Amino acid sequence: MVAESDPAHRPALTVAACAAVRPAGRGLGHRGLLSITAFLAGLLTLAALILAPTFSLPVAHSNTENSMVTSAATPENTIRVTVSPTTSPQLTPGQDLILTVTVHNNTDADIPTGRIDVYLAQLALTTRAALDSWLRPNEDTNSGDQLVSVPTTEVIPARASTNLSITVPAEAIGLTGRNAWGSRGLAATLTVADVIQAQGRGTFVWSQGSAITPVELASILPITTPESATGLITSKALEAYTSSVGLLSRQLDAAIDTPTATIALDPQIIASIRVLGTAAPASAVAWLDRLAGASNDIFPLGYADADIALQAQAGATTLLAPTSFLSAIDANLFVVPSAAPIPEPTTRPTDVPSITSRNRATTAPSPTPTPTPTLEPGATVIPSTSDLLAWDYTSTAIGWPVAGHVARTDLGVFAASGQTTTILSSGNVEQSDVFTPNAAFTLPGGLALVSDSVLSTAVRAAAEATTEDEWRVNISEAASLLAIVSAENPNAARTMLVTFDRSSPASATRIAQTLAALDSTAWSNAAPLQSAVNSAPATTVTFHDQAIDSNRVTLARSLLQREGAIAEFATILADPIAFTAPARLNLLALLDTTWASQTAAWDMQVQASLAASFDLIHAVTVTTRGPIIVVGSKVDLRITLNNALDQAVTVRAEIVPSNGRLVVGDTLETIIQPNSAQAVSVPVSAAVGNGDVVLRVTLFTLNGTPLGQPAPIDVSVRADWEGVGASIFAVLVVGFFGFGIWRNIVRRRRERAGEESATAGDKVLPEEKSDV
């Protein structure tokens, strides 16, 4: 593979080409003094630039749009050089190599005029390791054979970039049909005053017509939205995402433009649009219609793209899903209009073939219509959870956890949840062979599809490139890697898988362009995901156990435990779903894979969620605190319970005294109305003497789960006061009645004495005599 460095394999060059080619340099520091011969060669080169446009090496003049832009990828206070094929990474015999060399000056000083030297690697890049070593070399690595040297005619301003278009004549390249096809290395150096300022590396693929076994390249394109904590996308956000330039519109455009790409869809998007009913933005409804018309295979991600590996490692026995959307539904938005359209028939889930089936039918079975009930105008039809989430997926048996963090125990949880095909990254597998295997390999109870991390990184970088220069560099690396895989074992067809990034969906604006460029090469064919599933499982690949960071797992476990507490607490509510369903959506949103790269922000969101749910769980309380004085042997204590929730609750109150001075009756069950307080009567009996008692009042669910900590109530028992009080009362009663009797006797005596006095008076007085 070293024929390109052998002069015998290089055809004779024209005078202009000879003038353009400087002596081959074997190292970055190898430079000869300019001789008269070189000076004359330079004159011939200048003449060639003017008189022979076929081999012209024009220098791109700086302009406002291209050269005065600082490269964000260039480290501060450095100079960076990139080199890549301008039109295609593929080069055939007799074809000139057209390159774009870009100098990024990210310093505060201008770069004076100098020269660009272009080199060809002495050895073909026949392995993936060789490609990586060439593109990311050590400082003392040989640059190869020099092809051309081109002067820079303009100063490169500070904080600016300048593009140079360089054409290397086919004769100067020196590759012929005798050179094996495959990846080749390029290098470009910027030299000013005989001092090398920077070097860049690139690649192209030499293709001289040999028989090629192309690599089948499957791709997975996620359609997701940025992370949140609610589990539903707001109407305003949906309107923005589905606008003509919105995030979801761009993602769907890329998918439709690449029909072989498989869409990994977040069901949250579908539910968020449908739950709005007639208030859903028109752009969102149109977007959903476009998605339904896409020919791409589609499988669902976890709801809100909740990480399935994190769920499993946090303790979930099966993967989580929404339980209800009723709390988010406005019934007024689901009224049947007077002229209701006839709903389209739906297909049963069992009629949809599974992509994980090795014997998948080539044609889909005919949809079986589901009977549609008659809808009366003006009636309110509330959609069910399954209605809001329903979609005609190609498969629901595929799980895609966060890359490189799947534990062996997770696989059982995936399988128990019906996800028998798992998308893994290269970090989760070990390979015993030097050749790149198929993407598929067998797992206990299922199948794994391995996304090639190195290839995916290059493809993602190309898709997220903000400039044409950046895109060309990365697409050349991806094309070269595929060429190496195709050539390393030409007798074996391979299927590879690449995945696009879910953590930064807004930045991938060149997906269709990238996949189309790779598909246009002779050594790569775009393929559906089914090709990876149907490929022969690799026998040289084994699963490599990896775990998520323990701090992240601990927080996720707290969320799952919190949900269990919420579910138990909700049993006291008149409508438990109104409480548990939003909590489940919040949980799923907080397990979004995007949070994995935002540790601090995620920690804050989790703590805020835990605090909010703690307040809700403790919204039913005992407000009576005491002190209370018990002055009898048997009394009814009045204890006040408060309900700060918006719906009625049914609780049991259990009262336990701290000592034997009081005996409390049976546990009480009571209903407390929304946002109100309820006083309950608790029968107690004094048992042993006087003293202080602390009553510990604990509220329980009907299932016996305590609602918070016991509430203490101080009680002072004065049981003997009842006897003293009774005696005093008896004395008072006796005295009262005695006084009454005495008063009656005295009154009677007075009355009798009065009567006797009156009688005596009548006897003493003489009779009056008449005057007559």
C-alpha positions in Angstrom: 0.0 0.0 0.0 3.0 2.3 -0.4 2.9 2.6 -4.2 1.9 6.2 -4.0 5.4 7.1 -2.6 7.2 5.2 -5.3 8.3 7.5 -8.2 8.0 4.5 -10.5 4.3 4.6 -10.0 4.0 8.3 -10.8 3.5 9.2 -14.5 5.6 12.0 -16.0 4.3 15.5 -15.2 3.9 18.5 -17.3 6.2 21.4 -17.0 3.5 23.3 -15.1 2.8 20.4 -12.8 6.5 19.9 -12.1 6.8 23.6 -11.2 3.9 23.2 -8.8 5.4 20.3 -6.9 8.0 21.0 -4.4 10.5 18.4 -3.2 8.9 15.8 -0.9 9.3 16.8 2.7 9.6 13.9 5.2 8.9 16.0 8.3 7.5 19.2 9.4 10.8 20.8 9.9 12.5 19.7 6.7 12.9 22.8 4.6 15.7 23.6 2.0 17.0 27.1 1.1 15.5 28.7 -2.0 17.8 28.1 -4.9 17.9 29.7 -8.2 16.2 26.6 -9.6 13.4 26.9 -7.1 13.1 30.6 -8.0 12.8 29.7 -11.7 10.3 27.0 -10.7 8.3 29.6 -8.9 8.3 31.8 -12.0 7.1 28.8 -14.0 4.4 28.2 -11.4 3.3 31.8 -11.7 3.1 31.5 -15.5 1.1 28.3 -15.1 -1.3 30.1 -12.9 -1.9 32.6 -15.6 -1.7 30.5 -18.8 -2.9 27.1 -17.7 -6.2 27.4 -15.9 -6.7 23.6 -16.0 -4.1 23.3 -13.2 -4.9 26.6 -11.5 -4.4 26.9 -7.8 -6.4 30.0 -7.0 -6.3 31.7 -3.7 -9.7 32.6 -2.3 -9.7 36.3 -1.6 -11.0 37.4 1.8 -14.5 38.6 1.9 -17.0 39.7 4.5 -19.1 36.6 4.4 -16.5 33.9 4.4 -13.1 35.0 5.7 -14.0 37.5 8.4 -15.7 34.9 10.6 -14.1 33.4 13.7 -14.3 29.6 13.9 -16.1 28.6 17.1 -14.3 25.2 17.0 -10.8 26.9 17.1 -9.3 27.1 20.6 -8.6 30.6 21.9 -5.3 32.2 20.8 -4.5 29.4 18.3 -4.3 29.0 14.5 -6.1 26.1 13.0 -5.9 24.6 9.5 -8.5 22.3 7.9 -8.2 20.4 4.6 -10.9 18.5 2.8 -12.1 17.6 -0.7 -14.3 20.3 -2.0 -16.9 18.4 -4.0 -16.7 14.7 -3.1 -14.5 12.5 -0.8 -14.2 10.1 -3.7 -11.3 10.4 -6.3 -11.0 8.3 -9.4 -8.1 7.9 -11.9 -7.5 10.9 -14.1 -9.5 13.2 -11.8 -7.9 16.3 -10.3 -8.2 16.5 -6.5 -10.0 19.8 -5.6 -9.3 20.7 -2.0 -10.5 23.5 0.3 -8.0 24.6 2.8 -9.3 26.9 5.5 -7.1 28.9 7.9 -8.8 29.9 11.2 -6.9 32.7 12.9 -8.3 32.8 16.4 -5.6 35.1 17.7 -5.3 38.9 18.2 -2.6 39.3 15.5 -2.8 39.2 11.8 -1.1 36.4 9.9 1.3 37.7 7.3 1.5 36.1 3.8 3.1 32.7 3.6 2.4 29.4 1.9 0.2 26.3 2.1 1.9 23.0 1.6 -0.3 20.0 0.8 0.9 16.4 1.5 -0.3 12.9 0.7 0.2 10.2 3.3 2.8 7.7 2.3 0.7 4.7 3.4 -2.9 4.0 2.6 -5.2 4.1 5.6 -6.3 0.4 5.8 -7.5 0.2 9.4 -9.7 2.3 11.6 -6.8 2.8 14.0 -4.6 4.1 11.1 -7.4 6.6 10.2 -7.6 7.8 13.7 -3.8 8.1 14.1 -3.6 10.1 10.9 -6.4 12.5 11.7 -5.3 13.0 15.3 -1.5 12.6 15.1 1.4 13.1 17.5 3.4 16.2 17.0 6.3 14.4 15.3 4.2 12.4 12.8 5.4 12.4 9.2 3.2 14.5 6.9 3.9 12.3 3.9 4.9 13.3 0.3 4.4 16.9 -0.7 2.1 17.4 -3.6 1.8 21.2 -4.0 2.9 24.4 -2.4 0.6 27.5 -2.8 1.4 31.0 -1.7 -1.1 32.9 0.4 -1.3 36.3 -1.2 -3.2 38.2 1.5 -2.9 38.9 5.2 -5.3 36.8 7.3 -6.9 39.2 9.8 -7.1 38.5 13.5 -10.2 36.6 14.6 -11.0 35.7 11.0 -11.0 32.7 8.7 -9.8 32.4 5.1 -10.7 29.7 2.5 -8.3 28.7 -0.2 -9.3 26.5 -3.1 -6.5 24.3 -4.3 -6.5 22.0 -7.3 -4.0 19.1 -7.2 -3.6 17.8 -10.8 -4.1 14.1 -11.3 -0.5 13.7 -12.5 0.8 15.2 -9.2 -1.2 12.8 -7.1 0.6 9.8 -8.5 -2.1 7.3 -7.9 -2.9 4.8 -10.7 -5.1 1.8 -11.3 -2.3 -0.3 -9.7 -3.0 1.3 -6.3 -5.6 -0.4 -4.2 -8.8 1.5 -3.5 -9.4 2.9 -0.1 -8.8 5.8 2.3 -5.9 8.1 1.8 -4.5 10.8 4.1 -4.0 14.5 3.3 -2.1 17.1 5.3 -1.9 20.8 4.8 0.5 23.1 6.6 0.6 26.9 6.9 4.1 28.3 6.8 5.1 31.9 7.4 8.7 33.0 7.2 9.8 29.3 7.0 8.0 28.6 10.4 5.1 26.2 10.4 2.2 28.0 12.1 -0.4 25.1 12.0 -1.2 21.8 10.3 -4.5 20.2 9.4 -5.3 16.6 8.4 -8.0 15.3 6.1 -8.8 12.3 4.0 -10.2 11.2 0.6 -11.0 7.8 -0.9 -9.2 6.5 -3.9 -11.6 4.5 -6.1 -10.0 3.0 -9.2 -12.9 0.8 -10.2 -12.2 -2.3 -8.1 -15.2 -4.5 -7.2 -16.6 -3.1 -3.9 -18.9 -4.7 -1.4 -20.8 -1.6 0.0 -21.6 -1.2 3.6 -25.3 -1.1 4.4 -25.7 1.9 6.6 -28.8 2.1 8.8 -29.6 5.3 10.7 -31.8 6.3 13.6 -33.1 9.8 13.7 -34.7 11.0 17.0 -37.6 13.4 16.9 -37.6 15.0 20.4 -37.9 18.3 22.1 -35.8 20.0 24.8 -36.1 18.8 28.3 -38.8 20.0 30.7 -40.3 18.9 34.0 -44.0 18.8 33.2 -44.4 15.8 30.8 -46.5 17.9 28.4 -45.4 20.5 25.9 -47.2 23.8 26.1 -49.3 25.1 23.3 -47.0 28.1 22.8 -43.9 25.8 22.6 -45.7 23.5 20.1 -46.5 26.4 17.9 -42.9 27.5 17.9 -41.5 23.9 17.4 -43.9 23.2 14.5 -43.5 26.5 12.7 -41.9 26.4 9.3 -38.4 26.9 10.8 -39.2 25.2 14.2 -37.3 22.4 15.7 -39.8 19.7 15.0 -40.4 20.9 11.5 -36.7 20.7 10.8 -36.4 17.2 12.3 -39.3 16.0 10.3 -38.0 17.6 7.1 -34.7 15.7 7.6 -36.6 12.4 8.1 -38.8 12.8 5.1 -35.8 13.8 2.9 -34.1 10.5 4.1 -36.8 7.8 3.8 -34.4 5.0 4.8 -33.8 6.7 8.2 -35.7 5.2 11.1 -37.5 7.7 13.3 -37.3 7.4 17.0 -40.3 9.4 18.2 -41.1 10.8 21.6 -44.8 10.0 22.3 -45.0 13.1 24.4 -45.2 15.2 21.2 -48.2 13.3 20.0 -50.0 13.4 23.3 -49.2 17.1 23.8 -50.8 18.0 20.5 -53.9 15.8 20.9 -54.6 16.8 24.5 -55.2 20.3 23.4 -58.2 19.3 21.4 -59.6 22.1 19.2 -57.1 24.5 20.8 -54.1 22.8 19.3 -52.1 25.1 17.1 -52.9 24.6 13.4 -49.2 24.2 12.7 -49.0 21.4 15.2 -52.0 19.6 13.7 -50.5 19.9 10.3 -47.1 18.6 11.5 -48.9 15.5 12.9 -50.5 14.9 9.6 -47.1 15.2 7.8 -45.6 12.7 10.3 -48.5 10.3 9.6 -47.7 10.5 5.9 -44.0 9.9 6.2 -42.7 6.6 4.7 -40.0 6.2 7.4 -40.1 3.3 9.8 -41.0 4.7 13.3 -40.6 3.3 16.8 -41.4 5.0 20.1 -38.9 6.2 22.6 -39.9 6.2 26.2 -42.5 8.8 27.0 -40.7 12.2 27.3 -37.6 10.2 26.2 -37.3 8.9 29.7 -34.0 6.9 29.9 -35.0 3.2 30.2 -31.6 2.3 31.6 -31.9 4.8 34.4 -35.4 3.5 35.2 -34.1 0.0 35.5 -31.0 0.9 37.6 -33.2 3.0 39.9 -35.3 0.0 40.8 -38.2 -0.1 38.3 -39.2 -3.7 37.5 -41.0 -2.6 34.3 -40.6 0.5 32.2 -42.8 3.4 33.1 -45.6 5.0 31.0 -48.2 7.7 31.5 -51.3 6.6 33.5 -53.8 9.3 32.5 -54.1 12.8 31.0 -57.4 13.7 32.4 -56.0 16.4 34.6 -54.7 18.2 31.5 -57.9 17.9 29.5 -60.4 20.7 29.1 -63.7 19.0 28.3 -64.9 22.1 26.4 -62.2 21.4 23.8 -63.6 18.0 22.9 -67.2 18.9 22.0 -68.4 17.2 18.8 -69.2 20.0 16.3 -72.5 20.1 14.5 -71.0 18.7 11.3 -68.6 16.2 12.8 -66.2 14.6 10.3 -66.3 10.8 10.1 -63.2 9.4 11.9 -60.8 7.4 9.9 -60.7 3.7 10.7 -57.8 2.7 12.9 -55.7 -0.4 12.8 -55.2 -2.8 15.7 -51.7 -2.9 17.2 -51.5 -6.6 16.5 -51.9 -5.8 12.8 -48.6 -3.8 12.7 -45.6 -6.1 11.9 -42.7 -5.9 14.4 -39.3 -4.8 13.1 -37.7 -7.3 15.5 -39.3 -10.2 13.7 -36.8 -12.1 11.6 -39.6 -13.2 9.3 -41.2 -9.9 8.8 -43.8 -9.9 6.0 -42.9 -7.9 2.9 -46.4 -6.4 2.8 -48.4 -5.2 5.7 -51.7 -6.9 6.4 -54.9 -5.1 5.5 -56.0 -2.8 8.3 -59.0 -4.1 10.2 -61.5 -1.3 10.8 -62.5 -0.7 14.4 -66.2 0.1 14.8 -66.7 3.8 15.5 -69.5 4.9 17.8 -72.0 7.4 16.5 -71.1 10.9 17.7 -73.9 13.2 18.5 -73.4 16.9 17.7 -72.7 18.8 20.9 -71.6 15.7 22.8 -68.4 15.8 24.8 -66.0 13.0 23.9 -63.0 12.8 26.2 -60.1 10.8 24.7 -58.6 8.0 26.7 -54.9 7.7 27.5 -54.5 5.1 24.7 -56.3 7.4 22.3 -53.8 10.2 23.0 -50.8 8.0 22.6 -51.9 5.8 19.7 -49.7 5.7 16.6 -49.1 3.2 13.8 -45.6 2.3 14.8 -43.5 0.0 12.8 -42.4 -1.6 16.1 -42.9 -1.1 19.8 -40.3 -3.7 20.8 -37.2 -1.4 20.4 -35.5 0.3 23.4 -32.9 3.0 23.1 -31.2 3.8 26.4 -28.5 6.5 26.9 -25.3 5.5 25.2 -22.7 3.5 27.1 -24.6 3.1 30.4 -26.6 -0.1 30.2 -26.1 -2.7 33.0 -26.7 -6.4 32.5 -29.6 -6.4 34.9 -31.3 -3.7 32.8 -31.8 -6.2 30.0 -34.3 -8.2 32.0 -36.3 -5.1 32.7 -36.3 -4.2 29.0 -37.5 -7.7 28.0 -40.1 -7.8 30.8 -41.5 -4.6 29.3 -41.7 -6.0 25.8 -38.6 -4.3 24.4 -36.6 -7.3 23.0 -34.3 -5.2 20.7 -31.9 -2.8 22.4 -29.9 -0.1 20.8 -26.5 -0.1 22.4 -23.4 2.0 21.7 -19.8 0.8 21.2 -19.1 1.6 24.8 -21.4 -1.2 25.9 -19.8 -4.0 23.9 -16.4 -5.7 23.6 -15.1 -7.0 20.3 -12.5 -9.8 19.9 -11.9 -9.4 16.1 -10.1 -6.6 14.3 -12.7 -6.5 11.5 -15.8 -4.4 12.0 -18.7 -6.8 12.6 -22.4 -6.4 11.8 -24.4 -4.1 14.0 -26.5 -7.0 15.4 -25.5 -9.5 18.1 -27.5 -11.8 20.4 -28.4 -10.9 24.0 -30.0 -13.2 26.5 -33.7 -13.0 25.7 -33.3 -10.5 22.8 -31.2 -8.8 20.2 -28.8 -5.9 20.4 -28.1 -3.4 17.6 -24.8 -1.6 18.2 -24.5 2.0 17.1 -20.8 2.5 15.9 -19.6 5.3 18.2 -16.8 6.5 16.0 -18.8 6.6 12.8 -21.8 8.2 14.7 -19.5 10.9 16.1 -18.3 11.8 12.6 -21.8 11.7 11.1 -23.2 13.8 14.0 -20.4 16.3 13.6 -21.2 16.6 9.9 -24.9 17.0 10.6 -24.3 19.7 13.2 -21.7 21.6 11.2 -22.3 25.3 11.0 -20.1 25.9 8.0 -19.5 24.1 4.7 -15.8 23.7 5.7 -16.7 22.0 8.9 -19.2 19.7 7.1 -16.6 18.7 4.4 -14.0 17.8 7.0 -16.4 15.5 8.9 -18.1 14.0 6.0 -14.7 13.0 4.6 -13.8 11.3 7.8 -17.1 9.4 7.8 -16.8 8.4 4.2 -13.2 7.2 4.8 -14.2 5.1 7.7 -16.9 3.4 5.7 -14.4 2.8 2.9 -12.0 1.1 5.4 -14.8 -1.1 6.7 -15.8 -2.1 3.2 -12.2 -2.8 2.2 -11.0 -4.6 5.3 -13.0 -7.7 4.6 -14.3 -7.4 1.0 -15.8 -10.9 1.0 -18.2 -10.1 3.9 -21.1 -7.7 3.5 -21.5 -5.6 6.6 -24.4 -3.6 8.1 -23.6 -0.7 10.3 -25.7 1.6 12.4 -25.4 5.3 13.2 -27.5 7.3 15.6 -28.1 11.0 15.8 -27.8 12.9 19.0 -30.9 13.3 21.3 -29.3 15.8 23.7 -28.9 18.6 21.1 -31.6 18.1 18.5 -31.7 21.8 17.5 -28.1 21.8 16.3 -28.4 19.0 13.7 -29.4 21.0 10.6 -27.5 18.9 7.9 -28.9 15.4 8.5 -30.3 14.9 5.1 -27.3 16.4 3.4 -25.0 14.2 5.4 -26.8 10.9 4.8 -27.3 11.7 1.1 -23.5 12.4 0.7 -22.6 9.0 2.2 -25.2 7.2 0.2 -23.8 8.7 -3.0 -20.4 6.8 -2.5 -19.8 3.5 -4.1 -18.9 1.8 -0.8 -22.0 2.8 1.2 -25.7 2.3 0.8 -28.4 3.8 2.9 -30.5 1.0 4.5 -33.5 0.7 6.8 -33.1 -0.5 10.3 -34.6 -3.8 9.3 -31.4 -4.5 7.4 -29.5 -4.3 10.7 -32.0 -6.6 12.4 -31.9 -9.1 9.6 -28.1 -9.2 9.4 -26.2 -12.2 10.7 -25.6 -11.6 14.5 -21.9 -10.9 15.2 -20.2 -13.8 17.0 -17.2 -11.7 18.0 -19.1 -9.2 20.1 -20.2 -9.5 23.7 -22.1 -7.3 26.1 -20.0 -5.1 28.4 -21.7 -4.1 31.6 -21.7 -0.4 32.3 -23.5 1.5 35.1 -24.9 5.0 35.3 -23.2 7.4 37.8 -24.3 6.4 41.3 -25.3 9.9 42.3 -27.7 10.1 39.3 -29.1 6.6 40.1 -29.7 7.7 43.8 -31.7 10.7 42.8 -33.7 8.7 40.3 -34.4 6.1 43.0 -35.7 8.9 45.2 -38.1 9.9 42.5 -39.4 6.3 42.1 -39.8 6.0 45.9 -41.6 9.3 46.0 -44.0 8.1 43.3 -44.7 5.0 45.5 -45.5 7.3 48.4 -47.7 9.5 46.2 -49.6 6.4 45.0 -50.3 5.3 48.6 -51.2 8.8 49.7 -53.7 9.1 46.8 -55.8 6.3 48.2 -57.3 8.8 50.6 -58.5 11.0 47.8 -61.9 11.0 46.1 -60.1 11.1 42.7 -56.6 9.5 43.1 -55.8 9.8 39.3 -56.0 13.6 39.5 -53.0 13.4 41.9 -51.0 10.4 40.6 -51.2 11.1 36.8 -49.4 14.5 36.9 -46.9 13.0 39.2 -46.1 10.2 36.7 -45.7 12.8 33.9 -43.4 14.8 36.1 -41.3 11.7 36.9 -41.0 10.7 33.2 -40.0 14.2 32.2 -37.2 14.3 34.9 -35.9 11.0 33.5 -35.4 12.5 30.1 -32.1 11.5 28.5 -31.3 15.1 27.8 -30.9 15.8 31.5 -27.9 13.4 31.6 -25.6 16.1 30.3 -27.0 18.8 32.7 -26.1 17.4 36.1 -26.5 20.6 38.1 -29.7 21.7 36.5 -31.2 18.2 36.8 -30.3 18.0 40.5 -32.1 21.3 41.1 -35.2 20.1 39.2 -35.3 16.8 41.1 -34.9 18.5 44.5 -37.7 21.0 43.6 -40.0 18.2 42.5 -39.3 16.2 45.7 -40.0 19.3 47.8 -43.3 20.0 46.0 -44.6 16.5 46.4 -43.6 16.5 50.1 -45.8 19.5 50.7 -48.7 17.8 48.9 -48.3 14.5 50.7 -48.4 16.5 54.0 -51.4 18.6 53.1 -53.7 16.7 55.5 -52.7 17.6 59.0 -53.8 17.6 62.7 -54.1 21.2 63.8 -55.0 20.7 67.5 -52.0 21.1 69.7 -53.4 21.6 73.3 -53.1 21.9 76.1 -56.4 20.2 76.9 -57.7 19.6 80.5 -59.7 16.5 81.1 -61.7 16.8 84.3 -63.9 13.7 84.1 -63.4 10.0 83.9 -65.1 9.8 80.5 -65.1 12.7 78.1 -65.1 13.4 74.3 -62.0 15.3 73.0 -62.5 17.5 70.0 -59.5 17.2 67.6 -59.4 19.3 64.4 -58.1 17.9 61.1 -57.2 20.2 58.2 -57.3 19.4 54.5 -55.5 21.8 52.2 -56.2 19.9 49.0 -58.7 20.7 46.3 -60.7 17.4 46.8 -62.2 15.5 49.7 -60.1 13.0 51.6 -61.0 10.0 53.8 -58.6 9.3 56.6 -58.3 7.2 59.7 -57.1 8.8 62.9 -55.4 6.7 65.5 -54.7 8.2 69.0 -52.1 6.7 71.3 -51.6 8.1 74.9 -48.1 8.3 76.3 -49.1 6.7 79.6 -52.0 4.9 81.3 -53.8 7.9 82.7 -56.1 8.0 79.6 -57.7 5.2 77.7 -58.6 6.1 74.1 -61.4 4.6 72.1 -61.2 2.9 68.6 -59.6 4.4 65.5 -61.8 7.0 63.8 -62.5 7.3 60.1 -63.6 10.6 58.8 -64.2 12.5 55.6 -62.7 16.0 55.3 -64.1 18.3 52.6 -61.7 20.2 50.2 -59.8 23.1 51.7 -61.6 22.9 55.0 -61.1 21.7 58.6 -63.1 19.0 60.3 -63.5 18.5 64.1 -63.8 14.9 65.3 -64.8 13.7 68.7 -62.5 11.2 70.4 -63.9 9.3 73.4 -61.4 9.0 76.3 -61.5 7.7 79.8 -59.4 8.5 82.8 -57.9 5.4 84.3 -55.2 6.1 86.9 -55.1 9.3 88.9 -54.2 12.7 87.8 -51.3 13.9 85.7 -50.1 14.9 82.2 -50.5 12.8 79.1 -49.3 13.3 75.5 -51.7 12.1 72.9 -50.0 11.1 69.7 -52.4 11.5 66.8 -51.5 9.7 63.6 -53.4 9.9 60.4 -53.5 6.9 58.2 -54.7 6.0 54.7 -57.5 3.4 54.5 -54.8 0.8 53.7 -53.0 1.6 57.0 -50.1 3.7 55.6 -49.2 6.6 58.0 -49.6 10.1 56.7 -46.6 11.9 58.1 -45.4 11.9 61.7 -47.7 11.7 64.8 -49.0 15.0 66.0 -48.6 15.5 69.8 -51.4 17.0 71.9 -50.7 17.9 75.5 -53.5 16.8 77.9 -53.8 17.4 81.6 -55.9 14.7 83.4 -57.7 15.8 86.6 -60.1 12.9 87.2 -60.7 13.6 91.0 -62.0 17.0 90.1 -65.1 15.3 89.0 -65.8 14.0 92.6 -65.0 17.3 94.2 -67.2 19.1 91.7 -70.0 16.6 92.2 -69.8 17.1 96.0 -69.8 20.8 95.6 -72.6 20.5 93.2 -74.5 18.2 95.6 -74.0 20.6 98.5 -75.1 23.5 96.3 -78.2 21.5 95.2 -79.0 20.5 98.8 -78.4 24.0 100.0 -80.5 25.4 97.2 -83.3 23.1 97.8 -82.9 23.4 101.6 -82.9 27.1 101.3 -86.0 26.9 99.2 -87.7 24.6 101.7 -86.7 26.9 104.6 -88.0 29.9 102.7 -91.2 28.2 102.0 -91.6 27.2 105.6 -90.9 30.8 106.8 -93.3 32.1 104.2 -96.0 29.7 105.3 -95.5 30.6 108.9 -95.8 34.2 108.1 -98.9 33.6 106.1 -100.4 31.5 108.9 -99.4 34.1 111.5 -101.1 36.8 109.4 -104.2 34.8 109.1 -104.4 34.2 112.9 -103.9 37.9 113.6 -106.7 38.7 111.3 -109.0 36.3 112.9 -108.3 37.6 116.4 -109.0 41.1 115.3 -112.4 40.1 114.1 -113.3 38.7 117.5 -112.3 41.8 119.5 -114.1 44.5 117.6 -117.8 45.2 118.9 -120.7 45.2 116.6 -121.9 48.5 115.3 -125.4 49.5 116.4 -128.0 51.1 114.3 -129.0 54.7 115.2 -132.5 53.7 114.5 
